Amino acid sequence: MNEPVASETYSAQLRRLADLTARVREQRAEAHTWHERQCAAAERAVAEAAEQLQRAEEELVAAREQQERVDAEVAHLWQQVRARLGARRLGGPPAPANGTGATDPVLLLGRARDLLDRAGQPGELPGSVNPLLALCGVAGAVLAYALGAGARALGVGYGGDLAVAMPVLALVVTLLGPLVGVVPARVLADRRHAVLGPRPISVVVGAGVLATGLLLALGR
């Protein structure tokens, strides 16, 4: 037969059961709290990842737009280079260089544009063309003197008022001879993509004055 359980033993079992129940309740609450924290952390991580993904997409769109602008600017600058160099066989623009470090392409394109602008500005004729400039002045003086001589001969041939007016006109044309040489000098400067500044003009006019004076002296 079963022996009756002592009251003290029964009370101890009840206390132990109550302790175990309380401990299980605490562990269950801790597990529930941990689960809620993990879910909240996961939701925050998902939100941060979604925000980073949105920022990455926006940066990608901006980068593509910048690439399109840079490609268009490169094509425009390359076309200017081909036009100024007169090189029709250069082909397309060069590909971007790899391994050169992170550099703002807009800044580099701005520098290239400034360099092209400076290169496109005409400079002054070099001193090596001074003989050609002097020849232009002499040629202008000779041409003007020839026109003046023709005018004088015309006045002598027709006589009358022309015999008085034509020598005056001939003298004026002859004295303008040094300035006539500026016209071919301008053509020379344009072909060399240069500016006909004060120095080249002084060479042309000086040579023309000397030639005009010599022709007038020989014509007397």
C-alpha positions as CSV (number, residue, x, y, z in Angstrom):
1,M,0.0,0.0,0.0
2,N,1.1,3.6,-0.7
3,E,2.4,5.5,2.2
4,P,0.9,8.9,2.8
5,V,3.1,11.9,1.8
6,A,4.3,14.0,4.7
7,S,2.9,17.5,4.7
8,E,6.4,19.1,4.8
9,T,7.4,17.2,1.8
10,Y,4.3,18.2,-0.1
11,S,4.8,21.8,0.9
12,A,8.4,21.7,-0.4
13,Q,7.2,20.2,-3.7
14,L,4.6,23.0,-4.1
15,R,7.3,25.7,-3.4
16,R,9.6,24.1,-5.9
17,L,6.8,23.9,-8.5
18,A,6.0,27.6,-7.8
19,D,9.7,28.5,-8.2
20,L,10.0,26.6,-11.5
21,T,6.8,28.2,-12.8
22,A,8.1,31.7,-11.9
23,R,11.4,30.9,-13.5
24,V,9.8,29.6,-16.7
25,R,7.6,32.8,-16.7
26,E,10.7,35.0,-16.4
27,Q,12.6,33.1,-19.1
28,R,9.5,33.3,-21.3
29,A,9.3,37.0,-20.8
30,E,13.0,37.4,-21.5
31,A,12.7,35.4,-24.6
32,H,9.7,37.5,-25.7
33,T,11.7,40.7,-25.0
34,W,14.7,39.4,-26.9
35,H,12.5,38.4,-29.9
36,E,10.9,41.9,-30.0
37,R,14.4,43.5,-29.9
38,Q,15.6,41.3,-32.6
39,C,12.6,42.1,-34.8
40,A,13.0,45.8,-34.1
41,A,16.7,45.6,-35.0
42,A,15.9,43.7,-38.2
43,E,13.3,46.3,-39.2
44,R,15.8,49.1,-38.6
45,A,18.4,47.2,-40.6
46,V,15.9,46.7,-43.5
47,A,14.9,50.4,-43.4
48,E,18.5,51.5,-43.4
49,A,19.3,49.1,-46.3
50,A,16.3,50.4,-48.2
51,E,17.5,54.0,-47.6
52,Q,21.0,53.1,-48.7
53,L,19.6,51.4,-51.8
54,Q,17.6,54.5,-52.7
55,R,20.6,56.8,-52.2
56,A,22.7,54.4,-54.4
57,E,20.0,54.5,-57.1
58,E,19.9,58.3,-57.0
59,E,23.8,58.5,-57.2
60,L,23.7,56.0,-60.1
61,V,21.2,58.2,-62.0
62,A,23.3,61.3,-61.2
63,A,26.5,59.5,-62.3
64,R,24.8,58.4,-65.6
65,E,23.6,62.0,-66.3
66,Q,27.1,63.3,-65.5
67,Q,28.6,60.7,-67.8
68,E,26.3,61.8,-70.6
69,R,27.2,65.4,-70.1
70,V,30.9,64.6,-70.0
71,D,30.7,62.4,-73.1
72,A,28.9,65.2,-75.0
73,E,31.5,67.8,-73.8
74,V,34.4,65.5,-74.8
75,A,32.9,65.0,-78.3
76,H,32.5,68.8,-78.7
77,L,36.0,69.5,-77.6
78,W,37.4,66.7,-79.8
79,Q,35.6,68.2,-82.7
80,Q,37.2,71.6,-82.0
81,V,40.6,69.9,-81.8
82,R,40.1,68.3,-85.2
83,A,38.8,71.5,-86.7
84,R,41.7,73.6,-85.4
85,L,44.4,71.0,-86.2
86,G,42.9,70.3,-89.6
87,A,43.3,66.5,-88.8
88,R,40.5,64.5,-90.4
89,R,42.0,61.1,-89.6
90,L,42.2,61.4,-85.8
91,G,39.1,59.3,-85.4
92,G,37.0,59.4,-82.3
93,P,38.1,60.9,-78.9
94,P,40.5,58.9,-76.8
95,A,39.1,56.5,-74.1
96,P,39.3,57.5,-70.5
97,A,42.7,56.6,-68.8
98,N,42.6,53.9,-66.2
99,G,44.4,54.0,-62.9
100,T,44.9,57.8,-62.8
101,G,43.1,58.4,-59.5
102,A,39.8,60.0,-58.8
103,T,39.6,63.4,-60.5
104,D,36.6,65.5,-61.3
105,P,36.0,65.2,-65.0
106,V,34.2,68.5,-65.1
107,L,37.3,70.2,-63.8
108,L,39.5,68.5,-66.3
109,L,37.2,69.4,-69.2
110,G,37.1,73.0,-68.0
111,R,40.9,73.1,-68.1
112,A,40.9,71.5,-71.6
113,R,38.4,74.1,-72.8
114,D,40.5,77.0,-71.5
115,L,43.5,75.5,-73.1
116,L,41.7,75.2,-76.5
117,D,40.5,78.8,-76.1
118,R,44.0,80.0,-75.5
119,A,45.4,77.9,-78.3
120,G,42.7,79.3,-80.7
121,Q,43.6,82.9,-80.0
122,P,45.9,84.2,-82.8
123,G,49.3,85.3,-81.9
124,E,51.6,87.9,-83.5
125,L,53.6,87.2,-86.5
126,P,57.2,85.9,-85.7
127,G,60.3,87.9,-86.6
128,S,61.2,85.3,-89.2
129,V,58.5,86.7,-91.6
130,N,60.0,90.2,-91.5
131,P,61.5,89.7,-95.0
132,L,58.1,88.8,-96.4
133,L,56.6,91.8,-94.6
134,A,59.2,94.1,-96.1
135,L,58.6,92.6,-99.5
136,C,54.9,93.4,-99.1
137,G,55.8,97.0,-98.3
138,V,58.1,97.2,-101.3
139,A,55.5,95.6,-103.6
140,G,52.8,98.1,-102.4
141,A,55.2,101.0,-103.1
142,V,56.0,99.7,-106.6
143,L,52.4,99.1,-107.4
144,A,51.4,102.6,-106.2
145,Y,54.3,104.2,-108.0
146,A,53.3,102.4,-111.2
147,L,49.7,103.6,-110.9
148,G,51.0,107.1,-110.3
149,A,53.2,106.9,-113.3
150,G,50.3,105.7,-115.4
151,A,48.2,108.6,-114.1
152,R,50.9,111.1,-115.0
153,A,51.3,109.7,-118.5
154,L,47.5,109.8,-118.9
155,G,47.5,113.5,-118.0
156,V,50.3,114.3,-120.4
157,G,48.5,112.3,-123.2
158,Y,45.1,114.1,-122.8
159,G,46.5,117.5,-121.8
160,G,44.2,120.3,-120.6
161,D,42.9,120.1,-117.1
162,L,44.0,116.4,-116.8
163,A,47.6,117.5,-117.3
164,V,47.3,119.6,-114.1
165,A,45.1,117.2,-112.0
166,M,46.6,113.8,-112.9
167,P,50.1,114.6,-111.5
168,V,48.6,115.6,-108.2
169,L,46.6,112.4,-108.1
170,A,49.7,110.5,-109.1
171,L,51.6,112.0,-106.2
172,V,48.8,111.1,-103.7
173,V,48.6,107.5,-105.0
174,T,52.4,107.2,-104.8
175,L,52.5,108.5,-101.3
176,L,49.9,106.0,-100.3
177,G,52.1,103.2,-101.6
178,P,53.5,102.2,-98.1
179,L,50.0,101.6,-96.9
180,V,49.1,99.4,-99.9
181,G,51.6,96.8,-98.7
182,V,49.4,96.3,-95.5
183,V,46.8,94.4,-97.6
184,P,49.1,91.5,-98.7
185,A,50.6,91.5,-95.2
186,R,47.1,91.0,-93.7
187,V,46.5,88.1,-96.0
188,L,49.8,86.6,-94.9
189,A,48.9,87.0,-91.2
190,D,45.5,85.4,-91.8
191,R,47.0,82.4,-93.4
192,R,49.3,82.0,-90.5
193,H,46.4,82.5,-88.0
194,A,48.2,85.5,-86.5
195,V,47.5,89.1,-85.7
196,L,49.0,91.9,-87.8
197,G,50.2,94.0,-84.8
198,P,52.1,97.2,-84.6
199,R,55.5,95.7,-85.2
200,P,54.6,93.9,-88.5
201,I,52.8,97.0,-89.7
202,S,55.8,99.2,-88.9
203,V,58.0,96.8,-91.0
204,V,55.6,96.9,-93.9
205,V,55.2,100.7,-93.8
206,G,58.9,101.3,-93.2
207,A,59.9,99.2,-96.2
208,G,57.2,100.9,-98.3
209,V,58.4,104.4,-97.3
210,L,62.0,103.5,-98.2
211,A,61.0,102.0,-101.5
212,T,58.7,105.0,-102.3
213,G,61.5,107.5,-101.5
214,L,63.9,105.5,-103.7
215,L,61.5,105.4,-106.6
216,L,60.7,109.1,-106.4
217,A,64.4,109.9,-106.3
218,L,65.1,107.7,-109.3
219,G,62.1,109.1,-111.2
220,R,63.4,112.7,-111.1
